Amino acid sequence: MPQGRASLERTEWLCETGAERSGTRLIFVLESRAPGTLVRFTHAGWKSQSDYFVFCTTLWGELMFRLKAEAEGKPRGPLFTPDGIGY
């Protein structure tokens, strides 16, 4: 759910569900950098570094690599498939 003040450069979402992620925040910051845009992403507010935390950080990392590849015209295909996660 969007949280706080959103702008063209920064937005923050509050996670409201899930035992471990509830209360955590997803923060996206966009910075102009020649010749493109830098995306800074943070998933903040974790209570502990559990197995689920490791899964989420790995998943977000893979999503960011896919976003970069798509922006550069080198799509890697979907991460989420009918059979699960397509690492």
C-alpha positions in Angstrom: 0.0 0.0 0.0 1.4 3.4 -0.9 2.8 5.2 2.2 3.9 8.7 2.8 4.3 11.2 0.0 5.0 9.9 -3.4 6.8 11.9 -6.1 8.3 11.3 -9.5 11.6 10.6 -7.8 10.6 8.6 -4.7 7.8 6.4 -3.5 7.3 4.2 -0.5 4.9 1.3 0.1 4.0 -0.3 3.4 3.6 -4.0 3.6 0.4 -4.8 5.5 0.2 -8.6 5.3 2.5 -11.6 6.0 3.8 -12.5 9.4 7.4 -11.5 8.6 7.0 -8.8 6.1 4.1 -6.9 7.7 5.3 -3.4 8.7 8.3 -3.5 6.3 8.6 -0.7 3.7 9.4 -0.9 0.0 11.2 2.2 -1.1 11.9 3.2 -4.7 14.1 6.2 -5.5 14.8 7.2 -9.1 17.9 9.4 -9.9 18.7 10.8 -13.3 22.1 9.6 -14.4 23.5 10.0 -17.9 22.6 8.3 -20.1 19.6 6.9 -18.2 18.0 6.5 -14.8 19.4 4.9 -11.6 16.8 2.9 -9.6 17.6 2.6 -5.9 15.4 0.0 -4.1 15.2 -0.8 -0.4 13.0 -3.3 1.5 13.4 -1.8 4.9 12.2 -2.7 8.4 12.8 -6.4 8.7 12.7 -7.7 12.3 15.2 -10.5 11.7 17.3 -12.2 9.0 15.2 -15.4 8.7 15.0 -17.8 5.8 12.1 -15.8 4.5 14.2 -12.6 4.6 16.9 -14.4 2.5 14.2 -15.6 0.0 12.8 -12.1 -0.4 16.2 -10.4 -0.8 17.2 -13.0 -3.4 13.8 -12.6 -5.2 14.1 -8.7 -5.2 17.7 -9.0 -6.6 16.5 -11.2 -9.4 13.6 -8.8 -10.2 16.1 -5.9 -10.3 18.4 -7.7 -12.7 15.4 -8.5 -14.9 14.3 -4.9 -14.8 17.8 -3.7 -15.9 17.9 -6.3 -18.7 14.5 -5.3 -20.0 15.5 -1.6 -19.9 18.6 -2.4 -21.9 16.6 -4.4 -24.5 17.8 -7.8 -23.3 14.7 -9.3 -21.7 15.2 -12.5 -19.7 11.5 -13.6 -19.7 9.1 -13.9 -16.8 10.3 -14.7 -13.3 7.0 -16.0 -12.1 5.7 -19.0 -14.1 2.7 -21.3 -13.6 5.2 -23.9 -12.2 6.8 -21.5 -9.6 9.7 -19.2 -9.8 11.9 -19.4 -12.9 15.4 -18.5 -11.6 
